[in-house]
Amino acid sequence: YTALTGRAPFEARHRPELYRSIRGARYPLPPQLSPCARALIAHMLDPDPAARPSLAG
């Protein structure tokens, strides 16, 4: 996310607010991102760790 947007995906003033954003997968997607980049980000930032891409074969 940061490499594509130049920002962190989750920002908040208080930790509980930050955790809610992470658990809810709430992050801004700039309009200039391609559909492939959007799909990659959504897959990598999925709140369910089992649903994220893995390096394991």
mmCIF file of the N, C-alpha and C atoms, coordinates in Angstrom:
data_MODEL
# 
_entry.id   MODEL 
# 
loop_
_atom_site.group_PDB 
_atom_site.id 
_atom_site.type_symbol 
_atom_site.label_atom_id 
_atom_site.label_alt_id 
_atom_site.label_comp_id 
_atom_site.label_asym_id 
_atom_site.label_entity_id 
_atom_site.label_seq_id 
_atom_site.pdbx_PDB_ins_code 
_atom_site.Cartn_x 
_atom_site.Cartn_y 
_atom_site.Cartn_z 
_atom_site.occupancy 
_atom_site.B_iso_or_equiv 
_atom_site.pdbx_formal_charge 
_atom_site.auth_seq_id 
_atom_site.auth_comp_id 
_atom_site.auth_asym_id 
_atom_site.auth_atom_id 
_atom_site.pdbx_PDB_model_num 
ATOM 1   N N  . TYR A 1 1  ? 0.824   -1.166  0.000   1.00 0.00 ? 1  TYR A N  1 
ATOM 2   C CA . TYR A 1 1  ? 0.000   0.000   0.000   1.00 0.00 ? 1  TYR A CA 1 
ATOM 3   C C  . TYR A 1 1  ? 0.884   1.251   0.000   1.00 0.00 ? 1  TYR A C  1 
ATOM 4   N N  . THR A 1 2  ? 1.817   1.297   0.914   1.00 0.00 ? 2  THR A N  1 
ATOM 5   C CA . THR A 1 2  ? 2.670   2.482   1.042   1.00 0.00 ? 2  THR A CA 1 
ATOM 6   C C  . THR A 1 2  ? 3.488   2.732   -0.223  1.00 0.00 ? 2  THR A C  1 
ATOM 7   N N  . ALA A 1 3  ? 3.981   1.674   -0.845  1.00 0.00 ? 3  ALA A N  1 
ATOM 8   C CA . ALA A 1 3  ? 4.768   1.833   -2.072  1.00 0.00 ? 3  ALA A CA 1 
ATOM 9   C C  . ALA A 1 3  ? 3.926   2.409   -3.206  1.00 0.00 ? 3  ALA A C  1 
ATOM 10  N N  . LEU A 1 4  ? 2.640   2.104   -3.220  1.00 0.00 ? 4  LEU A N  1 
ATOM 11  C CA . LEU A 1 4  ? 1.766   2.580   -4.294  1.00 0.00 ? 4  LEU A CA 1 
ATOM 12  C C  . LEU A 1 4  ? 1.126   3.933   -4.015  1.00 0.00 ? 4  LEU A C  1 
ATOM 13  N N  . THR A 1 5  ? 0.938   4.268   -2.740  1.00 0.00 ? 5  THR A N  1 
ATOM 14  C CA . THR A 1 5  ? 0.218   5.501   -2.408  1.00 0.00 ? 5  THR A CA 1 
ATOM 15  C C  . THR A 1 5  ? 1.073   6.554   -1.712  1.00 0.00 ? 5  THR A C  1 
ATOM 16  N N  . GLY A 1 6  ? 2.191   6.129   -1.110  1.00 0.00 ? 6  GLY A N  1 
ATOM 17  C CA . GLY A 1 6  ? 3.029   7.070   -0.375  1.00 0.00 ? 6  GLY A CA 1 
ATOM 18  C C  . GLY A 1 6  ? 2.538   7.349   1.030   1.00 0.00 ? 6  GLY A C  1 
ATOM 19  N N  . ARG A 1 7  ? 1.541   6.602   1.477   1.00 0.00 ? 7  ARG A N  1 
ATOM 20  C CA . ARG A 1 7  ? 0.983   6.781   2.829   1.00 0.00 ? 7  ARG A CA 1 
ATOM 21  C C  . ARG A 1 7  ? 0.796   5.423   3.482   1.00 0.00 ? 7  ARG A C  1 
ATOM 22  N N  . ALA A 1 8  ? 0.620   5.445   4.783   1.00 0.00 ? 8  ALA A N  1 
ATOM 23  C CA . ALA A 1 8  ? 0.276   4.217   5.501   1.00 0.00 ? 8  ALA A CA 1 
ATOM 24  C C  . ALA A 1 8  ? -1.212  3.935   5.281   1.00 0.00 ? 8  ALA A C  1 
ATOM 25  N N  . PRO A 1 9  ? -1.609  2.675   5.225   1.00 0.00 ? 9  PRO A N  1 
ATOM 26  C CA . PRO A 1 9  ? -3.010  2.376   4.960   1.00 0.00 ? 9  PRO A CA 1 
ATOM 27  C C  . PRO A 1 9  ? -3.940  2.739   6.111   1.00 0.00 ? 9  PRO A C  1 
ATOM 28  N N  . PHE A 1 10 ? -3.432  2.669   7.330   1.00 0.00 ? 10 PHE A N  1 
ATOM 29  C CA . PHE A 1 10 ? -4.270  2.923   8.498   1.00 0.00 ? 10 PHE A CA 1 
ATOM 30  C C  . PHE A 1 10 ? -3.637  4.014   9.340   1.00 0.00 ? 10 PHE A C  1 
ATOM 31  N N  . GLU A 1 11 ? -4.397  5.062   9.594   1.00 0.00 ? 11 GLU A N  1 
ATOM 32  C CA . GLU A 1 11 ? -3.929  6.164   10.431  1.00 0.00 ? 11 GLU A CA 1 
ATOM 33  C C  . GLU A 1 11 ? -5.055  6.550   11.377  1.00 0.00 ? 11 GLU A C  1 
ATOM 34  N N  . ALA A 1 12 ? -4.698  6.828   12.620  1.00 0.00 ? 12 ALA A N  1 
ATOM 35  C CA . ALA A 1 12 ? -5.698  7.238   13.604  1.00 0.00 ? 12 ALA A CA 1 
ATOM 36  C C  . ALA A 1 12 ? -4.999  7.957   14.746  1.00 0.00 ? 12 ALA A C  1 
ATOM 37  N N  . ARG A 1 13 ? -5.751  8.758   15.440  1.00 0.00 ? 13 ARG A N  1 
ATOM 38  C CA . ARG A 1 13 ? -5.193  9.492   16.583  1.00 0.00 ? 13 ARG A CA 1 
ATOM 39  C C  . ARG A 1 13 ? -5.069  8.601   17.807  1.00 0.00 ? 13 ARG A C  1 
ATOM 40  N N  . HIS A 1 14 ? -5.967  7.615   17.906  1.00 0.00 ? 14 HIS A N  1 
ATOM 41  C CA . HIS A 1 14 ? -5.994  6.758   19.092  1.00 0.00 ? 14 HIS A CA 1 
ATOM 42  C C  . HIS A 1 14 ? -5.962  5.290   18.678  1.00 0.00 ? 14 HIS A C  1 
ATOM 43  N N  . ARG A 1 15 ? -5.306  4.504   19.491  1.00 0.00 ? 15 ARG A N  1 
ATOM 44  C CA . ARG A 1 15 ? -5.117  3.091   19.170  1.00 0.00 ? 15 ARG A CA 1 
ATOM 45  C C  . ARG A 1 15 ? -6.428  2.337   18.917  1.00 0.00 ? 15 ARG A C  1 
ATOM 46  N N  . PRO A 1 16 ? -7.462  2.491   19.748  1.00 0.00 ? 16 PRO A N  1 
ATOM 47  C CA . PRO A 1 16 ? -8.710  1.764   19.465  1.00 0.00 ? 16 PRO A CA 1 
ATOM 48  C C  . PRO A 1 16 ? -9.300  2.107   18.093  1.00 0.00 ? 16 PRO A C  1 
ATOM 49  N N  . GLU A 1 17 ? -9.197  3.356   17.714  1.00 0.00 ? 17 GLU A N  1 
ATOM 50  C CA . GLU A 1 17 ? -9.676  3.786   16.394  1.00 0.00 ? 17 GLU A CA 1 
ATOM 51  C C  . GLU A 1 17 ? -8.849  3.125   15.287  1.00 0.00 ? 17 GLU A C  1 
ATOM 52  N N  . LEU A 1 18 ? -7.558  3.037   15.493  1.00 0.00 ? 18 LEU A N  1 
ATOM 53  C CA . LEU A 1 18 ? -6.671  2.383   14.534  1.00 0.00 ? 18 LEU A CA 1 
ATOM 54  C C  . LEU A 1 18 ? -7.049  0.913   14.381  1.00 0.00 ? 18 LEU A C  1 
ATOM 55  N N  . TYR A 1 19 ? -7.266  0.232   15.497  1.00 0.00 ? 19 TYR A N  1 
ATOM 56  C CA . TYR A 1 19 ? -7.629  -1.188  15.449  1.00 0.00 ? 19 TYR A CA 1 
ATOM 57  C C  . TYR A 1 19 ? -8.966  -1.404  14.752  1.00 0.00 ? 19 TYR A C  1 
ATOM 58  N N  . ARG A 1 20 ? -9.920  -0.513  14.960  1.00 0.00 ? 20 ARG A N  1 
ATOM 59  C CA . ARG A 1 20 ? -11.214 -0.628  14.266  1.00 0.00 ? 20 ARG A CA 1 
ATOM 60  C C  . ARG A 1 20 ? -11.023 -0.510  12.756  1.00 0.00 ? 20 ARG A C  1 
ATOM 61  N N  . SER A 1 21 ? -10.171 0.401   12.340  1.00 0.00 ? 21 SER A N  1 
ATOM 62  C CA . SER A 1 21 ? -9.902  0.561   10.906  1.00 0.00 ? 21 SER A CA 1 
ATOM 63  C C  . SER A 1 21 ? -9.246  -0.686  10.324  1.00 0.00 ? 21 SER A C  1 
ATOM 64  N N  . ILE A 1 22 ? -8.323  -1.261  11.074  1.00 0.00 ? 22 ILE A N  1 
ATOM 65  C CA . ILE A 1 22 ? -7.639  -2.467  10.596  1.00 0.00 ? 22 ILE A CA 1 
ATOM 66  C C  . ILE A 1 22 ? -8.620  -3.628  10.512  1.00 0.00 ? 22 ILE A C  1 
ATOM 67  N N  . ARG A 1 23 ? -9.380  -3.856  11.588  1.00 0.00 ? 23 ARG A N  1 
ATOM 68  C CA . ARG A 1 23 ? -10.339 -4.973  11.591  1.00 0.00 ? 23 ARG A CA 1 
ATOM 69  C C  . ARG A 1 23 ? -11.420 -4.801  10.540  1.00 0.00 ? 23 ARG A C  1 
ATOM 70  N N  . GLY A 1 24 ? -11.795 -3.573  10.253  1.00 0.00 ? 24 GLY A N  1 
ATOM 71  C CA . GLY A 1 24 ? -12.823 -3.311  9.254   1.00 0.00 ? 24 GLY A CA 1 
ATOM 72  C C  . GLY A 1 24 ? -12.275 -3.131  7.851   1.00 0.00 ? 24 GLY A C  1 
ATOM 73  N N  . ALA A 1 25 ? -10.957 -3.239  7.717   1.00 0.00 ? 25 ALA A N  1 
ATOM 74  C CA . ALA A 1 25 ? -10.293 -3.049  6.416   1.00 0.00 ? 25 ALA A CA 1 
ATOM 75  C C  . ALA A 1 25 ? -10.735 -1.739  5.776   1.00 0.00 ? 25 ALA A C  1 
ATOM 76  N N  . ARG A 1 26 ? -10.718 -0.681  6.577   1.00 0.00 ? 26 ARG A N  1 
ATOM 77  C CA . ARG A 1 26 ? -11.097 0.647   6.081   1.00 0.00 ? 26 ARG A CA 1 
ATOM 78  C C  . ARG A 1 26 ? -9.830  1.460   5.807   1.00 0.00 ? 26 ARG A C  1 
ATOM 79  N N  . TYR A 1 27 ? -9.566  1.667   4.539   1.00 0.00 ? 27 TYR A N  1 
ATOM 80  C CA . TYR A 1 27 ? -8.404  2.445   4.119   1.00 0.00 ? 27 TYR A CA 1 
ATOM 81  C C  . TYR A 1 27 ? -8.766  3.130   2.804   1.00 0.00 ? 27 TYR A C  1 
ATOM 82  N N  . PRO A 1 28 ? -8.224  4.308   2.566   1.00 0.00 ? 28 PRO A N  1 
ATOM 83  C CA . PRO A 1 28 ? -8.550  5.017   1.321   1.00 0.00 ? 28 PRO A CA 1 
ATOM 84  C C  . PRO A 1 28 ? -7.800  4.421   0.133   1.00 0.00 ? 28 PRO A C  1 
ATOM 85  N N  . LEU A 1 29 ? -8.472  4.385   -0.999  1.00 0.00 ? 29 LEU A N  1 
ATOM 86  C CA . LEU A 1 29 ? -7.840  3.953   -2.248  1.00 0.00 ? 29 LEU A CA 1 
ATOM 87  C C  . LEU A 1 29 ? -7.889  5.120   -3.228  1.00 0.00 ? 29 LEU A C  1 
ATOM 88  N N  . PRO A 1 30 ? -6.735  5.713   -3.518  1.00 0.00 ? 30 PRO A N  1 
ATOM 89  C CA . PRO A 1 30 ? -6.712  6.834   -4.455  1.00 0.00 ? 30 PRO A CA 1 
ATOM 90  C C  . PRO A 1 30 ? -7.275  6.424   -5.816  1.00 0.00 ? 30 PRO A C  1 
ATOM 91  N N  . PRO A 1 31 ? -7.984  7.317   -6.483  1.00 0.00 ? 31 PRO A N  1 
ATOM 92  C CA . PRO A 1 31 ? -8.623  6.982   -7.762  1.00 0.00 ? 31 PRO A CA 1 
ATOM 93  C C  . PRO A 1 31 ? -7.638  6.627   -8.871  1.00 0.00 ? 31 PRO A C  1 
ATOM 94  N N  . GLN A 1 32 ? -6.392  7.057   -8.761  1.00 0.00 ? 32 GLN A N  1 
ATOM 95  C CA . GLN A 1 32 ? -5.434  6.771   -9.827  1.00 0.00 ? 32 GLN A CA 1 
ATOM 96  C C  . GLN A 1 32 ? -4.903  5.337   -9.789  1.00 0.00 ? 32 GLN A C  1 
ATOM 97  N N  . LEU A 1 33 ? -5.224  4.568   -8.759  1.00 0.00 ? 33 LEU A N  1 
ATOM 98  C CA . LEU A 1 33 ? -4.763  3.178   -8.703  1.00 0.00 ? 33 LEU A CA 1 
ATOM 99  C C  . LEU A 1 33 ? -5.506  2.331   -9.728  1.00 0.00 ? 33 LEU A C  1 
ATOM 100 N N  . SER A 1 34 ? -4.780  1.456   -10.368 1.00 0.00 ? 34 SER A N  1 
ATOM 101 C CA . SER A 1 34 ? -5.394  0.564   -11.358 1.00 0.00 ? 34 SER A CA 1 
ATOM 102 C C  . SER A 1 34 ? -6.266  -0.475  -10.653 1.00 0.00 ? 34 SER A C  1 
ATOM 103 N N  . PRO A 1 35 ? -7.180  -1.091  -11.375 1.00 0.00 ? 35 PRO A N  1 
ATOM 104 C CA . PRO A 1 35 ? -7.990  -2.158  -10.779 1.00 0.00 ? 35 PRO A CA 1 
ATOM 105 C C  . PRO A 1 35 ? -7.125  -3.302  -10.229 1.00 0.00 ? 35 PRO A C  1 
ATOM 106 N N  . CYS A 1 36 ? -6.034  -3.615  -10.905 1.00 0.00 ? 36 CYS A N  1 
ATOM 107 C CA . CYS A 1 36 ? -5.141  -4.675  -10.417 1.00 0.00 ? 36 CYS A CA 1 
ATOM 108 C C  . CYS A 1 36 ? -4.480  -4.275  -9.096  1.00 0.00 ? 36 CYS A C  1 
ATOM 109 N N  . ALA A 1 37 ? -4.044  -3.030  -8.996  1.00 0.00 ? 37 ALA A N  1 
ATOM 110 C CA . ALA A 1 37 ? -3.430  -2.546  -7.760  1.00 0.00 ? 37 ALA A CA 1 
ATOM 111 C C  . ALA A 1 37 ? -4.449  -2.552  -6.630  1.00 0.00 ? 37 ALA A C  1 
ATOM 112 N N  . ARG A 1 38 ? -5.673  -2.157  -6.913  1.00 0.00 ? 38 ARG A N  1 
ATOM 113 C CA . ARG A 1 38 ? -6.735  -2.166  -5.903  1.00 0.00 ? 38 ARG A CA 1 
ATOM 114 C C  . ARG A 1 38 ? -7.008  -3.588  -5.410  1.00 0.00 ? 38 ARG A C  1 
ATOM 115 N N  . ALA A 1 39 ? -7.047  -4.534  -6.336  1.00 0.00 ? 39 ALA A N  1 
ATOM 116 C CA . ALA A 1 39 ? -7.298  -5.929  -5.967  1.00 0.00 ? 39 ALA A CA 1 
ATOM 117 C C  . ALA A 1 39 ? -6.147  -6.480  -5.126  1.00 0.00 ? 39 ALA A C  1 
ATOM 118 N N  . LEU A 1 40 ? -4.917  -6.153  -5.508  1.00 0.00 ? 40 LEU A N  1 
ATOM 119 C CA . LEU A 1 40 ? -3.754  -6.606  -4.753  1.00 0.00 ? 40 LEU A CA 1 
ATOM 120 C C  . LEU A 1 40 ? -3.791  -6.063  -3.330  1.00 0.00 ? 40 LEU A C  1 
ATOM 121 N N  . ILE A 1 41 ? -4.060  -4.776  -3.188  1.00 0.00 ? 41 ILE A N  1 
ATOM 122 C CA . ILE A 1 41 ? -4.125  -4.158  -1.865  1.00 0.00 ? 41 ILE A CA 1 
ATOM 123 C C  . ILE A 1 41 ? -5.221  -4.813  -1.030  1.00 0.00 ? 41 ILE A C  1 
ATOM 124 N N  . ALA A 1 42 ? -6.392  -4.994  -1.604  1.00 0.00 ? 42 ALA A N  1 
ATOM 125 C CA . ALA A 1 42 ? -7.501  -5.614  -0.869  1.00 0.00 ? 42 ALA A CA 1 
ATOM 126 C C  . ALA A 1 42 ? -7.124  -7.017  -0.409  1.00 0.00 ? 42 ALA A C  1 
ATOM 127 N N  . HIS A 1 43 ? -6.429  -7.756  -1.247  1.00 0.00 ? 43 HIS A N  1 
ATOM 128 C CA . HIS A 1 43 ? -6.023  -9.119  -0.903  1.00 0.00 ? 43 HIS A CA 1 
ATOM 129 C C  . HIS A 1 43 ? -4.968  -9.103  0.205   1.00 0.00 ? 43 HIS A C  1 
ATOM 130 N N  . MET A 1 44 ? -4.010  -8.193  0.122   1.00 0.00 ? 44 MET A N  1 
ATOM 131 C CA . MET A 1 44 ? -2.929  -8.142  1.103   1.00 0.00 ? 44 MET A CA 1 
ATOM 132 C C  . MET A 1 44 ? -3.367  -7.576  2.448   1.00 0.00 ? 44 MET A C  1 
ATOM 133 N N  . LEU A 1 45 ? -4.368  -6.699  2.442   1.00 0.00 ? 45 LEU A N  1 
ATOM 134 C CA . LEU A 1 45 ? -4.821  -6.082  3.685   1.00 0.00 ? 45 LEU A CA 1 
ATOM 135 C C  . LEU A 1 45 ? -6.106  -6.711  4.213   1.00 0.00 ? 45 LEU A C  1 
ATOM 136 N N  . ASP A 1 46 ? -6.426  -7.904  3.751   1.00 0.00 ? 46 ASP A N  1 
ATOM 137 C CA . ASP A 1 46 ? -7.610  -8.610  4.245   1.00 0.00 ? 46 ASP A CA 1 
ATOM 138 C C  . ASP A 1 46 ? -7.478  -8.788  5.757   1.00 0.00 ? 46 ASP A C  1 
ATOM 139 N N  . PRO A 1 47 ? -8.523  -8.471  6.526   1.00 0.00 ? 47 PRO A N  1 
ATOM 140 C CA . PRO A 1 47 ? -8.435  -8.617  7.982   1.00 0.00 ? 47 PRO A CA 1 
ATOM 141 C C  . PRO A 1 47 ? -8.223  -10.066 8.430   1.00 0.00 ? 47 PRO A C  1 
ATOM 142 N N  . ASP A 1 48 ? -8.602  -11.024 7.594   1.00 0.00 ? 48 ASP A N  1 
ATOM 143 C CA . ASP A 1 48 ? -8.429  -12.439 7.928   1.00 0.00 ? 48 ASP A CA 1 
ATOM 144 C C  . ASP A 1 48 ? -7.045  -12.895 7.465   1.00 0.00 ? 48 ASP A C  1 
ATOM 145 N N  . PRO A 1 49 ? -6.130  -13.163 8.395   1.00 0.00 ? 49 PRO A N  1 
ATOM 146 C CA . PRO A 1 49 ? -4.777  -13.559 8.000   1.00 0.00 ? 49 PRO A CA 1 
ATOM 147 C C  . PRO A 1 49 ? -4.745  -14.781 7.083   1.00 0.00 ? 49 PRO A C  1 
ATOM 148 N N  . ALA A 1 50 ? -5.679  -15.694 7.254   1.00 0.00 ? 50 ALA A N  1 
ATOM 149 C CA . ALA A 1 50 ? -5.706  -16.903 6.421   1.00 0.00 ? 50 ALA A CA 1 
ATOM 150 C C  . ALA A 1 50 ? -6.062  -16.583 4.971   1.00 0.00 ? 50 ALA A C  1 
ATOM 151 N N  . ALA A 1 51 ? -6.698  -15.446 4.731   1.00 0.00 ? 51 ALA A N  1 
ATOM 152 C CA . ALA A 1 51 ? -7.108  -15.067 3.377   1.00 0.00 ? 51 ALA A CA 1 
ATOM 153 C C  . ALA A 1 51 ? -6.029  -14.284 2.634   1.00 0.00 ? 51 ALA A C  1 
ATOM 154 N N  . ARG A 1 52 ? -4.993  -13.861 3.346   1.00 0.00 ? 52 ARG A N  1 
ATOM 155 C CA . ARG A 1 52 ? -3.918  -13.077 2.723   1.00 0.00 ? 52 ARG A CA 1 
ATOM 156 C C  . ARG A 1 52 ? -2.970  -13.970 1.932   1.00 0.00 ? 52 ARG A C  1 
ATOM 157 N N  . PRO A 1 53 ? -2.270  -13.396 0.963   1.00 0.00 ? 53 PRO A N  1 
ATOM 158 C CA . PRO A 1 53 ? -1.277  -14.185 0.223   1.00 0.00 ? 53 PRO A CA 1 
ATOM 159 C C  . PRO A 1 53 ? -0.206  -14.723 1.174   1.00 0.00 ? 53 PRO A C  1 
ATOM 160 N N  . SER A 1 54 ? 0.334   -15.853 0.822   1.00 0.00 ? 54 SER A N  1 
ATOM 161 C CA . SER A 1 54 ? 1.338   -16.499 1.655   1.00 0.00 ? 54 SER A CA 1 
ATOM 162 C C  . SER A 1 54 ? 2.574   -16.822 0.822   1.00 0.00 ? 54 SER A C  1 
ATOM 163 N N  . LEU A 1 55 ? 3.713   -16.838 1.465   1.00 0.00 ? 55 LEU A N  1 
ATOM 164 C CA . LEU A 1 55 ? 4.938   -17.257 0.795   1.00 0.00 ? 55 LEU A CA 1 
ATOM 165 C C  . LEU A 1 55 ? 5.093   -18.772 0.843   1.00 0.00 ? 55 LEU A C  1 
ATOM 166 N N  . ALA A 1 56 ? 4.294   -19.414 1.681   1.00 0.00 ? 56 ALA A N  1 
ATOM 167 C CA . ALA A 1 56 ? 4.338   -20.879 1.777   1.00 0.00 ? 56 ALA A CA 1 
ATOM 168 C C  . ALA A 1 56 ? 3.746   -21.485 0.512   1.00 0.00 ? 56 ALA A C  1 
ATOM 169 N N  . GLY A 1 57 ? 4.325   -22.559 0.068   1.00 0.00 ? 57 GLY A N  1 
ATOM 170 C CA . GLY A 1 57 ? 3.876   -23.209 -1.158  1.00 0.00 ? 57 GLY A CA 1 
ATOM 171 C C  . GLY A 1 57 ? 2.594   -23.866 -1.010  1.00 0.00 ? 57 GLY A C  1 
# 
